[in-house]
C-alpha cells in the first residue's frame, strides 16, 4: 500500500468539483493524490437520484482502492450524506481483504451524519430550511438566501461573486428521496469533523448539536473548529489541508 492515502473530495449541493481546486493544489505540494467528484445531481437533470450521486462517488473511491490505495473520503455539506453512503463495503471492517485498498476514514466539513432509511430532507426536519425552497414545477432546489452571504461571506467580494455565479442547478429529488440507499458509513470507519464557526448556512450551534448526537449514537469522532464561513476549502485552504493531514495520519495508525 502507498504510505499516503488518496483523498476523494465530495462537494455539497449546488457546487461543482472545482470548489476543491485550492485544497487539491495544497495537497499536491504535500505529496498527496486527490480526486474531486462531480455529483450528477448538479448537471441540470431533475430526474437524477441520490443513488446516482452515490455511484459517482463510489466509482471515484473504488478506482483508487482497486489500485491498492487507501482512501480518505472528504465530504462537505450535502456531500456528507452521499459520501457516508458511498463507502458501504469498502472499509477494512466490512471488507478485510488485503488485496485492495480501503476507505480508512471520513472527514466531514460543515455537515452531519445520515440515518439509514431517511433522505437528506428527512434528516433536517422534513421541510426545506429558510435558505432554499423546493420548486416542484422545475424539480430543482432553489436557493432563496443571499448566496454570497450564505456560502462565501469571508471571501474577497470579487471572488465571492465569482463563486456565486458558478452555483449549479440542484436536483430536488436527491434531497427529498433516496432513504432506501442511505448507509450509515460512520459505523464502519473513524470520522473527523471540521466545524465552521462563522457558518451562515449551517450555524455552529447546530453543528455542535449534531456532533453530540453523533457521539451519543456511537460515532468514533474527533471534532475541531475553524474560523470560517460554510466554505473553508475556499477561504481557508491551507488550514483545511492541515486538518485533512492530521486526520489521515490518525486514520492510518
N, C-alpha and C positions, 0 to 999 in steps of 0.2 A: 504494500500500500504506500501511496505517497505520504510523506511526512506532513504535508499540508492538505487540508480538505478543500474541495471546491465549494464556493458559496453560490447557491441558487437563490436569486433575488426575485421576490414576488411583489409587484406593485399593488396599490389599492384601487378601489373603484375610480372610474373616470381618468385613470392615469396610464400613460404608456411606459414601456420598459425603459425609456430614456431617462426617466426620473432617477434611475440608479446610476447614471453615467459618471457622476462625480465620485461616488463610492467605488465604482469599478476601477476608476483611474487610480485612486489611492491604494486600493487592494493590489493592483498590478505592481505598483512600486515596492510593495512588501512581499512580492513573490507568490501571491495568491491568484488562482484562477477564479473567475466569477462569470456567471451566466444570468442574464436578466430575462424573465419570462414575459411574453406578450399575452395578455389574457384575451381570449376570443370574445368575451362579453363586452369589450370596448371597440369592437370592429364595425359597429353600426348595424348589427343584425339583432333585433329584439328577440328572435327565437332561440338564441344561444342559451344553453342551460348551464347550471352550476357544474354538472358533470363535465361539460366541455372545458371549463376553466381548470377543473381538477386534472383532466387528462393532459392539457398543455403543460401544466406544472409537473405532473408526474413524468411526462416524457423527457422534460429537461433534467429531472433528477436521475432517471434511470440511464440516460445517455452517459452520465458520469459513473454511476455505481457499476454498470456492466463493464466499464473500462477499468474497474478495480479501484476507483477513487471513492473515498468517503466524502459525504456531503453535509454541509450545514445549510439548512433552509432558513432564509431570512424573509420575514413577511411584514407587510405594512397595511394597517387598517383592514379593509375588507379582505385583503390578501391573506390575513391570518386564518380565516375560515377555509380558504382554498388550500393553503399550504399544509395546515394540520390534517386535512382530509387526504391530501395527495400522498402522504408518506405511509399509508397503510401497507403493511407487509414489507417495508423497506428498512426497518431497524434491526439491530442485532438481536433484540428481544423477540421479534416476530419472524426473523429470517436469519438464523445464526450461521449460515454457510460462510466459509472463509473464501469462497470462490469469487465473490464480488465485494464491492464496497457497500457501505451502508449509510443511511441517514443517522448521524451521531448526535444531532441536536437541532433545536429550532430557536431562532432569535425572533422575538416579537417586538415590533415597534408601533406604538400608539394603536394597539388593538387588544382584543380579548380572546377568550377561549370558547370554542364551539361546543355544542352539545349534540350528541347523536340523535337523529330523528327530528332536528329542528333546523329551520332555514336561518339565514342571516337575520332577516327581519324578525323572526320568532325570538331570536336571542337578544334583540334590542327592544323588546316590548310589544312587538306585533304591528306597530304602525311607524311610518317614517318620522324621524325627528324633525324639528322645525327648519333644519338646514336644507332639506330636499323634499321633493314631492313625487308621488307615483303618477306618471302620466299614462293612464291606461289606454288612451287612444293611440298613442305612438308606441307604447311598450317600453318606454325608457324612464329611468330615474333622472329627474331634472333638479339640479342644484338651484335653490331659491335664495341662499345666503350670498353675501359678497364673497366671491371665490378667493380673491387675494387675502381677505381678512380671515377666512376660514382655514386656508391651507398654507399661505406664504407670507404672513404679516411681518416676519423677521428677515425677509429678503430685501435687497435694494429694490426700490419701486419698479425700475425698468425690468429687472429680472422677474419680479413677481408678475408684472404684466405679461411677460413672455410666456411664463408657465400657465397663467390663467387662459391665455389664448390657445393653449395646447390641450385644454380639457377635452376629453373624448366622450361620445355618447355612451351611456351605460345601460346595458340591458337590465330592465326591471325584473325579468323572470329569474335571474340568478340570485337576486336578493330576496324574492318572495317565496321561491320554491327550492327544491333540492335537499330537503331534510333527510330524505332516504339515502343520499350519497354522503352525508356528513359523517366524518370519522374522527374520533377523539384521539388524534395522534399524540397529544400531550401525555397520554398514558404510557406511551412507548419510549419516549426519549426525554432527556432533561431539557428544560426551557429557560431561556433568559429573556427578560423583558426590559426594554428601554422606554421609560416613561417620560413624556414630553410635558414639561411643567408649564409652558406658556400656550398650550394647545387650545385653540378656539373651535376645533372640530370635535374633539373628544376630550373634554375637560379633565384635568389631572385628578380631580376628586373622584370622577367616575373610573379612571384608570386604577387608582388605588383600591377602590371598592372591588373591581374586577380581580385584582391580584389577591386580595384577601379571600374572595370567593373561590378562586382557583386553588389557593393553598388549603382551604377547607375541603376541597374535593380531592386532595392528594397530589396535586401537581408538584413535581420537583422543579422549583423555580428560584432563580436569582433575579431580583429587580433592582435597577438603578435608575437615576434620573438624569435628564439632560435639559438645560435651559433652552428650549426650542419651541417653535410652532409645531404644527402637525407633521411637518416635513423636514426632519433633521437631516435626511440624506441630501437635501439641497442646501440648507442653511448651516449645517454643522457636519460636513462630510468627514473631516479628519477625526472628530470626536466620535462620530458614529462608527468609523472603522476601528478605532481603538477599542470600542466596546465589542465589536464583532471579533476582534483578535482575542480579547480576554475570554469571550465565550467559547471560541473554537479551541483554545488551549485547555479550558476546563472540560469541554466535551471529550477531548482526546485523551484524557488521563485514564 
